[in-house]
Amino acid sequence: MRRAVLVLTFAVCVCAAKSQLTILPQAGLENPSTKISYNNLSYFSPVDQLQPQFGVRANYKFKGGFGPFLGLATSRSGVSYNFTDPENGMTAYDASLAKTRLQIQGGLQYSTKPIYFKQKGSTSTSKATSSEKTSSCHSYSSSCTRYSSSCCQKSGSEQKAKAQKQSWSMQIQPSAGLGYVPSSKSGVTTETLSGQPSYTYNAGNLKTALLTGVGFEFAKNKTRLFTLSVNYFKGLSNNQTTFTTESAAKTTTTVLNSKVSGWNASIGIPIGFSKKSSSTHKTEHKSTYDCQQYRIEHRYRCGKVI
C-alpha cells in the first residue's frame, strides 16, 4: 500500500512540471450502500453508511478538452457482518462499518468551454464604448474605409474579451473511470469467544469499482474559485463466499453475497499549473498599435476628418 502511494505521488509530481495540469483537493460526503444476501435470499442493508470523504485528484487537460485524471480518495464501503449461529445469521447478527481504506482512481475527463453568466449593466457599458469606438473609426474619409473597418473590428473583439474577463463563468466536467483498493480482507473470518465460534463476513470488500460523475468549476475574472462534484460508483467484482460448519453431527452450508453502489458529493479548490501564454497579450498590443498607426497615417493622407 505504501509503495502504491509513493508511485502515485511521484507520477503527480512529474505531471506537475507540465502545462494544463490541475491539482484538486476535495472534501465532502460519501453515501455507499452495501447490501447483503444471506443464503441467496433477497438483499438488505444492515447499516447506514453516510460518512465524510476526503481526496485529491490530478487532472491533465489537452487542447481538445479531454484528458486523463489520477487521484486518491478515502472509502468506507465495507461492512463487518458478525453472527454466531449460521442457521439464524440473517436475523441474529451485529453489523458495523469497516475501517476506512484508500482508493486509487483513474480515468478520463472532459472540460467544456467556459459558459459566461450575464451581468446587469455590463451590456450597456460595452455597447456605449463600442459605439464610441465605431464612430471614431468611421470619422475618416472613404479612402480610409479599409483601415478604419479593421480598427473597428479589433476594437469590438477587444471589448468582447474584456467583458468576458469581468464576468462569472462555469465549466462542466464529466468524467468516467475505475477505482481500485489494494488492501482487502478474506470473505469470512472465524474466532472463538468464550468457547463459542463467531463468524465475521467482510461485506462490500470489493477491489474494483466503476466511477462516473460530473463537476462544475466556477470562475470569476478568469480566476478559478471552486469546483462542485457529484459522482456515482458501483462495485464490479464478485464478493460471494461459501463456508461449511458442523454442529451436533449436522452440516450447514452458508452462502453470503454482497454488492456495493452509492454516490458522493464534494467541493474542491482547483490549483492550476498551466503556463500563461504571452501570445494573447502580444496580439492585443499589436492590434492596438496597428489601429493607432492606421489612424495617424491615413488621417494625414486623407487631409481631414468627415
SERO-4910 file (N, C-alpha, C, O; in steps of 0.05 Angstrom, whole numbers):
BEGIN
 pado doro    nc1    nc2    nc3   cac1   cac2   cac3    cc1    cc2    cc3    oc1    oc2    oc3
  Met    A     16    -24      0      0      0      0     17     25      0     12     44    -15
  Arg    A     38     25     17     56     48     18     70     52     -9     75     75    -17
  Arg    A     77     30    -22     91     32    -48     72     44    -68     81     60    -85
  Ala    A     47     37    -68     28     48    -87     25     78    -84     23     93   -103
  Val    A     24     87    -58     21    116    -53     46    131    -62     43    153    -73
  Leu    A     70    120    -59     94    133    -68     95    135    -98    104    155   -109
  Val    A     86    114   -112     86    114   -141     67    136   -151     73    150   -170
  Leu    A     43    137   -138     23    158   -146     34    186   -141     30    203   -158
  Thr    A     47    190   -118     58    216   -112     79    224   -132     80    248   -141
  Phe    A     96    205   -140    117    211   -160    105    219   -187    114    237   -200
  Ala    A     83    204   -195     70    210   -220     58    237   -220     59    252   -240
  Val    A     46    245   -198     34    272   -196     55    293   -198     51    314   -211
  Cys    A     78    289   -185    100    309   -186    111    312   -214    118    334   -222
  Val    A    113    290   -229    123    291   -256    104    306   -274    113    322   -291
  Cys    A     78    301   -271     58    315   -287     56    345   -280     49    361   -297
  Ala    A     63    352   -255     60    380   -247     80    398   -261     76    422   -263
  Ala    A    102    386   -272    121    402   -287    110    410   -314    122    427   -328
  Lys    A     88    398   -323     77    404   -350     54    424   -347     44    429   -325
  Ser    A     46    436   -370     25    455   -370     -2    440   -370     -3    416   -373
  Gln    A    -24    455   -366    -51    445   -366    -56    425   -344    -73    407   -348
  Leu    A    -42    426   -322    -46    408   -300    -61    422   -278    -55    445   -271
  Thr    A    -80    408   -265    -96    419   -243    -95    398   -220   -101    375   -224
  Ile    A    -88    408   -196    -90    392   -172   -115    401   -157   -118    425   -152
  Leu    A   -132    382   -151   -158    389   -139   -162    374   -112   -171    351   -111
  Pro    A   -155    387    -89   -161    376    -63   -192    378    -59   -204    398    -65
  Gln    A   -203    356    -47   -232    355    -45   -241    346    -17   -226    331     -3
  Ala    A   -264    355     -8   -276    346     17   -306    346     14   -318    364      1
  Gly    A   -319    325     24   -348    323     21   -359    299     36   -350    292     57
  Leu    A   -381    288     25   -395    265     37   -396    242     18   -399    245     -6
  Glu    A   -394    218     29   -397    193     14   -420    177     26   -422    174     50
  Asn    A   -437    166      8   -460    151     18   -461    124      3   -477    120    -15
  Pro    A   -444    105     11   -445     78     -2   -468     62      9   -477     67     31
  Ser    A   -478     44     -7   -499     26      1   -490     -3     -3   -490    -13    -26
  Thr    A   -481    -16     19   -472    -44     18   -495    -62     25   -506    -60     48
  Lys    A   -503    -79      7   -526    -97     12   -516   -126     13   -498   -134     -2
  Ile    A   -529   -142     31   -520   -169     36   -543   -188     29   -566   -183     34
  Ser    A   -536   -211     16   -555   -232     11   -546   -257     27   -523   -266     25
  Tyr    A   -564   -267     44   -558   -290     61   -572   -315     50   -596   -316     49
  Asn    A   -556   -335     43   -566   -360     31   -584   -354      7   -606   -366      4
  Asn    A   -575   -336    -11   -588   -330    -36   -616   -318    -32   -633   -319    -51
  Leu    A   -622   -307     -9   -647   -293     -5   -644   -264    -14   -623   -257    -25
  Ser    A   -665   -248    -11   -664   -220    -21   -643   -204     -6   -637   -209     17
  Tyr    A   -633   -183    -20   -612   -166     -9   -624   -146     11   -647   -138      8
  Phe    A   -608   -139     32   -617   -119     51   -592   -104     61   -570   -113     59
  Ser    A   -597    -79     71   -575    -62     81   -574    -63    111   -593    -54    124
  Pro    A   -553    -74    123   -552    -77    152   -546    -51    167   -554    -48    191
  Val    A   -532    -31    155   -524     -7    170   -527     17    151   -527     15    127
  Asp    A   -528     41    163   -527     66    149   -498     74    146   -483     73    165
  Gln    A   -489     82    122   -461     86    116   -453    114    108   -431    118     97
  Leu    A   -469    134    112   -462    162    105   -438    171    122   -439    171    146
  Gln    A   -417    179    108   -392    186    121   -378    209    106   -383    213     83
  Pro    A   -361    224    120   -345    245    106   -324    231     88   -315    209     94
  Gln    A   -316    246     67   -297    235     48   -277    257     41   -284    280     38
  Phe    A   -252    249     38   -230    268     31   -214    255      8   -211    231      7
  Gly    A   -204    272     -9   -188    262    -31   -173    284    -46   -176    308    -39
  Val    A   -158    276    -65   -143    295    -82   -142    282   -110   -138    258   -113
  Arg    A   -145    299   -130   -145    290   -158   -127    308   -175   -126    332   -172
  Ala    A   -112    295   -193    -95    309   -212   -107    306   -240   -109    283   -249
  Asn    A   -114    328   -253   -126    328   -279   -106    340   -299    -96    362   -295
  Tyr    A   -102    326   -321    -85    337   -343   -103    341   -367   -116    322   -376
  Lys    A   -105    365   -377   -123    372   -399   -108    378   -425    -89    394   -424
  Phe    A   -116    365   -447   -105    372   -473   -121    394   -486   -140    404   -474
  Lys    A   -112    402   -510   -125    425   -523   -154    420   -529   -171    439   -528
  Gly    A   -162    396   -536   -189    390   -543   -208    388   -519   -232    386   -523
  Gly    A   -198    391   -495   -215    389   -471   -213    362   -457   -220    361   -433
  Phe    A   -205    341   -471   -203    315   -459   -176    312   -445   -156    326   -451
  Gly    A   -175    294   -425   -150    289   -411   -154    268   -390   -176    263   -380
  Pro    A   -132    255   -381   -133    235   -360   -133    247   -332   -125    270   -329
  Phe    A   -143    232   -313   -141    241   -285   -132    218   -268   -136    194   -275
  Leu    A   -119    225   -246   -109    205   -227   -113    217   -199   -107    240   -194
  Gly    A   -123    200   -181   -130    211   -154   -129    190   -132   -127    166   -137
  Leu    A   -132    200   -108   -134    184    -84   -158    194    -68   -164    218    -67
  Ala    A   -173    175    -56   -197    183    -41   -202    162    -19   -196    138    -22
  Thr    A   -213    171      3   -220    153     25   -245    138     17   -263    149      3
  Ser    A   -248    113     26   -271     97     21   -278     80     45   -260     68     57
  Arg    A   -303     80     52   -312     64     75   -338     48     68   -358     50     81
  Ser    A   -335     33     46   -358     18     37   -360     -9     50   -381    -22     48
  Gly    A   -339    -18     64   -340    -44     77   -358    -45    101   -360    -26    116
  Val    A   -369    -69    106   -387    -73    130   -378   -100    143   -375   -120    129
  Ser    A   -374    -99    169   -368   -123    184   -394   -135    194   -407   -124    212
  Tyr    A   -401   -158    183   -426   -172    190   -420   -196    207   -408   -216    198
  Asn    A   -427   -194    233   -419   -214    253   -443   -230    263   -464   -219    268
  Phe    A   -440   -257    264   -461   -275    275   -448   -299    287   -425   -306    281
  Thr    A   -462   -313    304   -452   -337    317   -466   -362    309   -454   -384    310
  Asp    A   -491   -361    300   -506   -384    291   -512   -382    261   -528   -365    253
  Pro    A   -498   -398    245   -503   -396    215   -531   -401    207   -540   -391    186
  Glu    A   -547   -417    222   -574   -423    214   -592   -398    218   -611   -395    203
  Asn    A   -585   -381    237   -602   -357    242   -586   -331    238   -591   -310    250
  Gly    A   -566   -333    220   -549   -310    216   -562   -286    202   -551   -264    204
  Met    A   -585   -290    190   -598   -268    177   -614   -251    196   -620   -228    191
  Thr    A   -622   -262    219   -638   -248    238   -623   -241    263   -628   -220    276
  Ala    A   -604   -258    272   -588   -253    296   -559   -245    287   -543   -263    283
  Tyr    A   -554   -219    286   -527   -210    276   -521   -183    288   -538   -169    298
  Asp    A   -495   -176    286   -486   -149    293   -471   -138    268   -454   -153    257
  Ala    A   -476   -114    261   -463   -102    237   -451    -75    245   -463    -59    260
  Ser    A   -428    -69    234   -414    -44    238   -397    -37    214   -391    -54    197
  Leu    A   -390    -11    211   -374     -2    189   -345    -13    191   -334    -13    213
  Ala    A   -334    -21    170   -306    -30    169   -287     -5    170   -297     18    169
  Lys    A   -262    -10    171   -242     12    172   -241     27    145   -248     16    124
  Thr    A   -233     52    147   -230     68    123   -207     59    106   -185     54    117
  Arg    A   -211     55     81   -190     47     62   -184     69     42   -200     87     39
  Leu    A   -161     67     29   -153     86      9   -157     75    -19   -148     53    -25
  Gln    A   -171     90    -35   -178     81    -62   -162     97    -83   -162    121    -82
  Ile    A   -150     83   -102   -136     96   -124   -155     98   -147   -169     79   -155
  Gln    A   -157    122   -159   -176    128   -180   -161    137   -205   -141    150   -204
  Gly    A   -172    129   -228   -161    137   -254   -182    136   -276   -200    119   -274
  Gly    A   -179    153   -296   -198    152   -318   -194    176   -336   -172    187   -338
  Leu    A   -216    184   -350   -216    206   -369   -236    227   -361   -257    221   -350
  Gln    A   -229    252   -367   -247    275   -360   -248    294   -384   -228    297   -398
  Tyr    A   -271    306   -388   -274    326   -409   -283    352   -397   -301    353   -379
  Ser    A   -271    374   -406   -278    401   -396   -290    417   -419   -277    421   -440
  Thr    A   -314    427   -416   -326    444   -436   -313    472   -436   -298    479   -418
  Lys    A   -320    487   -456   -311    515   -457   -326    531   -435   -348    523   -428
  Pro    A   -315    553   -425   -329    568   -404   -356    578   -413   -358    589   -435
  Ile    A   -375    576   -396   -402    587   -400   -404    612   -383   -403    610   -359
  Tyr    A   -407    635   -396   -407    660   -382   -435    668   -374   -455    665   -389
  Phe    A   -437    679   -350   -463    689   -339   -465    719   -344   -445    734   -340
  Lys    A   -488    728   -354   -492    756   -360   -494    773   -334   -505    763   -314
  Gln    A   -483    797   -335   -485    815   -312   -500    840   -320   -497    850   -342
  Lys    A   -516    850   -302   -531    875   -307   -512    898   -309   -494    901   -293
  Gly    A   -517    915   -329   -501    939   -332   -477    935   -350   -467    955   -362
  Ser    A   -467    911   -352   -443    906   -369   -449    909   -398   -432    917   -414
  Thr    A   -475    901   -406   -482    902   -434   -483    931   -444   -473    938   -466
  Ser    A   -497    948   -429   -500    976   -437   -473    990   -438   -468   1006   -456
  Thr    A   -455    984   -419   -429    997   -418   -413    989   -443   -400   1006   -455
  Ser    A   -414    963   -449   -398    953   -472   -409    965   -498   -393    971   -516
  Lys    A   -436    967   -500   -448    978   -524   -440   1007   -528   -434   1016   -550
  Ala    A   -440   1022   -505   -434   1051   -507   -405   1054   -516   -399   1071   -533
  Thr    A   -387   1039   -503   -358   1041   -510   -353   1032   -539   -337   1044   -553
  Ser    A   -368   1011   -547   -364   1002   -575   -374   1022   -595   -361   1026   -616
  Ser    A   -397   1036   -589   -407   1056   -607   -389   1080   -610   -386   1092   -631
  Glu    A   -376   1087   -587   -357   1109   -588   -333   1103   -606   -325   1119   -622
  Lys    A   -323   1078   -603   -300   1070   -619   -308   1068   -648   -292   1075   -666
  Thr    A   -333   1059   -653   -342   1056   -681   -344   1083   -695   -335   1087   -717
  Ser    A   -357   1103   -680   -359   1129   -692   -332   1142   -696   -328   1157   -716
  Ser    A   -313   1136   -678   -286   1147   -681   -273   1136   -705   -259   1150   -720
  Cys    A   -277   1109   -709   -264   1096   -732   -275   1105   -759   -260   1109   -778
  His    A   -301   1109   -760   -315   1116   -785   -314   1146   -791   -327   1156   -810
  Ser    A   -300   1161   -774   -299   1190   -778   -280   1198   -800   -278   1222   -807
  Tyr    A   -265   1179   -811   -246   1185   -832   -260   1183   -859   -282   1174   -861
  Ser    A   -246   1193   -879   -257   1193   -906   -259   1165   -918   -250   1146   -907
  Ser    A   -273   1164   -941   -278   1138   -954   -253   1124   -963   -252   1100   -965
  Ser    A   -232   1139   -968   -207   1127   -976   -193   1111   -954   -176   1095   -959
  Cys    A   -202   1117   -929   -190   1103   -906   -209   1081   -896   -204   1071   -874
  Thr    A   -230   1074   -911   -250   1056   -901   -238   1029   -894   -245   1017   -874
  Arg    A   -220   1019   -911   -209    992   -906   -195    991   -880   -197    970   -866
  Tyr    A   -180   1012   -873   -165   1011   -848   -183   1017   -824   -179   1006   -803
  Ser    A   -202   1034   -828   -220   1041   -805   -237   1017   -797   -242   1013   -773
  Ser    A   -247   1002   -817   -263    978   -811   -247    958   -796   -257    945   -777
  Ser    A   -221    955   -804   -203    937   -789   -200    946   -761   -199    930   -742
  Cys    A   -198    972   -757   -195    983   -730   -220    977   -713   -218    970   -690
  Cys    A   -244    981   -726   -269    976   -711   -272    947   -703   -281    941   -682
  Gln    A   -264    928   -722   -266    900   -715   -249    893   -692   -257    877   -674
  Lys    A   -225    904   -691   -207    897   -669   -217    909   -643   -215    897   -622
  Ser    A   -228    933   -645   -238    946   -621   -261    930   -609   -264    927   -585
  Gly    A   -279    919   -627   -302    904   -618   -293    878   -605   -304    870   -584
  Ser    A   -273    864   -617   -264    839   -605   -250    843   -578   -253    827   -560
  Glu    A   -235    866   -576   -222    872   -551   -243    878   -529   -240    870   -506
  Gln    A   -265    892   -537   -285    898   -517   -300    873   -508   -307    871   -485
  Lys    A   -304    854   -527   -318    829   -520   -301    813   -501   -311    802   -482
  Ala    A   -275    811   -506   -256    797   -489   -256    809   -461   -254    795   -441
  Lys    A   -256    836   -460   -256    850   -434   -281    844   -418   -280    841   -394
  Ala    A   -304    843   -432   -329    838   -418   -329    810   -407   -340    805   -385
  Gln    A   -317    790   -421   -317    763   -412   -299    760   -387   -304    744   -369
  Lys    A   -277    775   -387   -259    774   -364   -271    784   -338   -263    777   -317
  Gln    A   -292    801   -341   -304    814   -318   -329    800   -309   -345    811   -293
  Ser    A   -335    775   -318   -359    761   -311   -354    734   -300   -331    723   -302
  Trp    A   -374    723   -287   -373    695   -276   -375    675   -299   -389    680   -319
  Ser    A   -362    653   -296   -364    632   -316   -364    604   -302   -357    602   -279
  Met    A   -373    584   -318   -374    557   -307   -365    537   -329   -372    541   -352
  Gln    A   -350    517   -321   -343    496   -339   -355    470   -329   -353    464   -305
  Ile    A   -366    454   -347   -378    428   -340   -357    407   -346   -345    406   -367
  Gln    A   -352    389   -326   -330    369   -329   -340    341   -323   -337    331   -301
  Pro    A   -352    327   -343   -360    299   -339   -335    281   -339   -315    288   -352
  Ser    A   -337    259   -325   -314    241   -323   -324    212   -319   -346    207   -311
  Ala    A   -306    193   -326   -312    165   -322   -285    150   -318   -265    157   -331
  Gly    A   -285    130   -301   -261    116   -295   -265     92   -277   -287     82   -274
  Leu    A   -243     83   -265   -244     60   -247   -231     67   -220   -212     83   -219
  Gly    A   -240     54   -199   -228     56   -173   -217     29   -164   -229      9   -169
  Tyr    A   -194     30   -151   -181      5   -142   -171      8   -113   -158     27   -106
  Val    A   -178    -12    -97   -170    -13    -69   -149    -35    -66   -157    -59    -68
  Pro    A   -124    -29    -61   -103    -50    -59   -107    -69    -36   -104    -93    -38
  Ser    A   -114    -58    -12   -117    -74     12   -145    -87     13   -164    -75      5
  Ser    A   -146   -112     21   -171   -126     24   -169   -149     44   -147   -157     51
  Lys    A   -192   -158     54   -193   -180     73   -206   -204     61   -220   -202     40
  Ser    A   -203   -227     74   -216   -251     64   -246   -248     69   -255   -232     85
  Gly    A   -262   -265     55   -291   -263     57   -302   -267     85   -317   -251     94
  Val    A   -293   -289     99   -304   -295    125   -280   -301    144   -262   -317    137
  Thr    A   -280   -289    167   -260   -295    188   -274   -308    211   -297   -301    218
  Thr    A   -260   -327    224   -272   -341    247   -255   -339    272   -230   -341    270
  Glu    A   -267   -334    295   -253   -333    320   -271   -345    342   -295   -346    339
  Thr    A   -258   -354    363   -273   -367    385   -274   -348    409   -254   -339    419
  Leu    A   -299   -342    418   -303   -325    441   -319   -340    462   -342   -348    457
  Ser    A   -306   -343    486   -319   -358    508   -327   -386    500   -349   -396    507
  Gly    A   -311   -399    484   -316   -426    476   -336   -429    454   -343   -451    446
  Gln    A   -346   -406    443   -365   -407    421   -354   -394    396   -343   -372    398
  Pro    A   -356   -407    373   -346   -395    349   -362   -370    340   -386   -370    343
  Ser    A   -348   -351    329   -360   -326    319   -351   -322    291   -327   -324    285
  Tyr    A   -369   -315    273   -363   -311    245   -367   -282    237   -387   -269    244
  Thr    A   -348   -272    222   -350   -244    212   -347   -244    182   -326   -252    171
  Tyr    A   -368   -235    168   -367   -233    139   -360   -204    131   -373   -185    140
  Asn    A   -338   -201    116   -329   -175    107   -344   -167     81   -334   -171     59
  Ala    A   -367   -156     85   -384   -149     62   -374   -123     49   -361   -107     62
  Gly    A   -379   -121     23   -371    -97      9   -341    -95      5   -330    -74      0
  Asn    A   -327   -118      8   -298   -118      6   -289   -122    -23   -278   -142    -30
  Leu    A   -296   -101    -40   -291   -103    -68   -266    -87    -76   -261    -65    -65
  Lys    A   -251    -98    -94   -226    -85   -103   -230    -64   -124   -218    -42   -123
  Thr    A   -248    -69   -143   -252    -50   -166   -280    -39   -166   -299    -53   -158
  Ala    A   -283    -15   -176   -309     -2   -178   -310     16   -202   -289     28   -210
  Leu    A   -333     18   -215   -337     37   -237   -344     65   -225   -361     67   -207
  Leu    A   -331     85   -236   -335    113   -227   -346    130   -250   -334    131   -271
  Thr    A   -367    144   -245   -378    164   -264   -387    188   -249   -395    186   -226
  Gly    A   -385    211   -261   -393    235   -247   -390    260   -265   -383    259   -288
  Val    A   -396    283   -252   -394    309   -266   -386    330   -246   -395    330   -223
  Gly    A   -369    348   -255   -360    370   -238   -368    397   -251   -371    399   -275
  Phe    A   -372    417   -234   -379    444   -243   -358    463   -231   -358    469   -207
  Glu    A   -341    473   -249   -320    491   -240   -328    520   -244   -335    528   -267
  Phe    A   -327    536   -223   -336    564   -224   -311    582   -223   -292    577   -209
  Ala    A   -312    604   -239   -290    623   -241   -301    651   -243   -324    655   -252
  Lys    A   -285    670   -234   -292    699   -237   -267    714   -246   -246    711   -234
  Asn    A   -271    730   -267   -248    746   -278   -225    727   -285   -202    734   -281
  Lys    A   -233    703   -296   -213    683   -304   -198    671   -281   -178    657   -285
  Thr    A   -207    677   -256   -195    664   -233   -212    641   -224   -235    644   -218
  Arg    A   -201    617   -224   -215    593   -217   -219    592   -186   -200    593   -171
  Leu    A   -245    590   -178   -251    593   -150   -256    566   -136   -242    559   -117
  Phe    A   -276    550   -146   -282    525   -132   -296    506   -152   -305    515   -173
  Thr    A   -296    480   -145   -309    460   -162   -328    443   -145   -320    433   -124
  Leu    A   -352    441   -154   -372    423   -142   -374    398   -158   -378    399   -183
  Ser    A   -372    375   -145   -372    349   -159   -393    330   -147   -397    329   -123
  Val    A   -406    315   -165   -425    294   -157   -418    269   -172   -415    270   -197
  Asn    A   -414    247   -159   -405    222   -172   -421    198   -163   -433    197   -141
  Tyr    A   -423    178   -181   -436    153   -175   -415    131   -178   -399    132   -196
  Phe    A   -416    111   -161   -398     88   -163   -413     62   -158   -433     61   -145
  Lys    A   -401     41   -170   -413     14   -168   -391     -7   -168   -374     -6   -186
  Gly    A   -391    -25   -149   -372    -47   -148   -374    -66   -172   -396    -72   -180
  Leu    A   -351    -75   -181   -351    -93   -205   -346   -122   -198   -358   -140   -210
  Ser    A   -328   -127   -180   -321   -155   -174   -342   -170   -158   -358   -157   -144
  Asn    A   -341   -196   -158   -360   -213   -144   -349   -218   -115   -326   -226   -112
  Asn    A   -366   -215    -95   -358   -218    -68   -373   -241    -54   -382   -239    -31
  Gln    A   -376   -263    -69   -391   -286    -58   -372   -304    -41   -349   -309    -49
  Thr    A   -383   -313    -19   -367   -330     -1   -385   -353      8   -408   -349     16
  Thr    A   -374   -377      8   -388   -401     17   -371   -416     38   -348   -421     33
  Phe    A   -383   -423     61   -368   -438     81   -386   -458     94   -411   -455     94
  Thr    A   -374   -479    105   -389   -501    117   -382   -504    147   -359   -503    154
  Thr    A   -403   -508    164   -399   -512    192   -412   -538    201   -431   -547    188
  Glu    A   -402   -549    222   -414   -574    233   -421   -570    263   -404   -560    278
  Ser    A   -444   -577    270   -453   -575    298   -473   -598    304   -493   -601    290
  Ala    A   -467   -613    325   -483   -636    333   -489   -655    310   -511   -662    304
  Ala    A   -467   -662    297   -468   -681    274   -486   -671    251   -496   -686    235
  Lys    A   -489   -644    250   -504   -632    229   -487   -613    213   -473   -596    225
  Thr    A   -487   -615    187   -471   -598    169   -488   -576    158   -510   -581    147
  Thr    A   -479   -551    160   -493   -528    150   -476   -513    130   -453   -506    136
  Thr    A   -487   -508    106   -473   -493     86   -485   -465     84   -509   -462     81
  Thr    A   -468   -445     86   -478   -417     86   -466   -403     62   -442   -404     57
  Val    A   -483   -390     47   -475   -374     23   -480   -345     28   -503   -337     34
  Leu    A   -459   -329     26   -462   -300     31   -453   -285      6   -433   -291     -7
  Asn    A   -469   -264     -1   -463   -247    -24   -466   -218    -15   -481   -212      3
  Ser    A   -452   -200    -28   -455   -172    -23   -450   -156    -48   -435   -165    -66
  Lys    A   -462   -133    -51   -458   -114    -73   -457    -86    -62   -470    -79    -42
  Val    A   -443    -68    -76   -438    -41    -67   -444    -21    -90   -436    -25   -113
  Ser    A   -458      0    -83   -462     22   -101   -467     47    -84   -472     44    -60
  Gly    A   -467     70    -95   -472     94    -79   -463    119    -94   -457    119   -118
  Trp    A   -463    141    -80   -456    167    -91   -439    183    -71   -439    177    -47
  Asn    A   -426    203    -81   -412    222    -64   -413    250    -76   -415    253   -100
  Ala    A   -412    270    -59   -413    298    -67   -391    313    -52   -387    308    -29
  Ser    A   -376    330    -66   -353    343    -54   -349    371    -66   -360    377    -87
  Ile    A   -334    387    -52   -325    413    -61   -295    414    -60   -283    405    -41
  Gly    A   -283    426    -81   -254    427    -82   -245    454    -92   -260    469   -104
  Ile    A   -220    460    -87   -207    485    -96   -186    478   -117   -166    466   -110
  Pro    A   -190    485   -143   -171    478   -163   -145    494   -161   -146    519   -158
  Ile    A   -123    481   -163    -97    494   -163    -84    488   -191    -76    465   -196
  Gly    A    -82    508   -208    -73    505   -235    -43    509   -238    -31    525   -224
  Phe    A    -31    493   -256     -3    495   -262      2    502   -291     24    499   -301
  Ser    A    -20    511   -305    -17    517   -334     -1    542   -338     -3    561   -323
  Lys    A     16    541   -359     33    564   -365     17    585   -380      2    578   -399
  Lys    A     19    610   -372      6    631   -386     20    638   -411     44    644   -411
  Ser    A      5    638   -433     17    645   -459     17    675   -463     -3    689   -457
  Ser    A     40    685   -473     42    714   -478     32    722   -505     33    745   -512
  Ser    A     23    702   -521     15    708   -549    -10    725   -549    -13    743   -566
  Thr    A    -28    721   -530    -53    737   -529    -46    766   -523    -57    784   -536
  His    A    -28    771   -504    -21    798   -498     -7    811   -521    -11    835   -526
  Lys    A     10    796   -535     24    807   -558      5    814   -580      8    835   -593
  Thr    A    -16    797   -584    -35    802   -605    -51    827   -599    -56    844   -617
  Glu    A    -60    830   -574    -75    854   -566    -59    879   -569    -69    899   -579
  His    A    -33    878   -562    -16    901   -564    -11    908   -593    -11    932   -600
  Lys    A     -8    887   -610     -3    892   -638    -28    904   -651    -26    922   -668
  Ser    A    -52    894   -643    -77    904   -655    -80    934   -648    -88    950   -665
  Thr    A    -75    940   -623    -78    968   -614    -58    986   -629    -65   1008   -637
  Tyr    A    -34    977   -632    -13    992   -646    -20    996   -675    -18   1018   -686
  Asp    A    -30    974   -689    -37    977   -717    -60    996   -721    -60   1012   -739
  Cys    A    -80    995   -702   -103   1013   -705    -94   1042   -702   -103   1059   -718
  Gln    A    -77   1048   -683    -68   1075   -679    -51   1084   -703    -52   1107   -711
  Gln    A    -34   1065   -713    -17   1072   -736    -34   1078   -761    -27   1097   -776
  Tyr    A    -56   1063   -765    -73   1068   -788    -85   1096   -785    -87   1111   -805
  Arg    A    -94   1103   -761   -106   1129   -757    -87   1151   -763    -94   1171   -777
  Ile    A    -62   1149   -754    -42   1170   -758    -35   1173   -787    -35   1195   -798
  Glu    A    -29   1150   -800    -20   1151   -828    -42   1161   -847    -38   1178   -864
  His    A    -67   1151   -843    -87   1157   -863   -103   1182   -856   -117   1193   -873
  Arg    A   -100   1191   -832   -112   1218   -826    -95   1239   -841   -105   1259   -851
  Tyr    A    -69   1234   -841    -51   1253   -855    -57   1251   -885    -56   1271   -899
  Arg    A    -61   1226   -895    -65   1223   -924    -92   1234   -933    -94   1247   -953
  Cys    A   -113   1230   -917   -139   1240   -925   -142   1270   -921   -159   1282   -935
  Gly    A   -127   1281   -904   -127   1310   -901   -146   1321   -881   -140   1341   -868
  Lys    A   -169   1309   -877   -188   1320   -858   -207   1298   -848   -208   1276   -859
  Val    A   -221   1304   -827   -240   1285   -815   -268   1292   -823   -276   1315   -821
  Ile    A   -283   1273   -832   -311   1278   -840   -329   1279   -815   -353   1283   -818
***
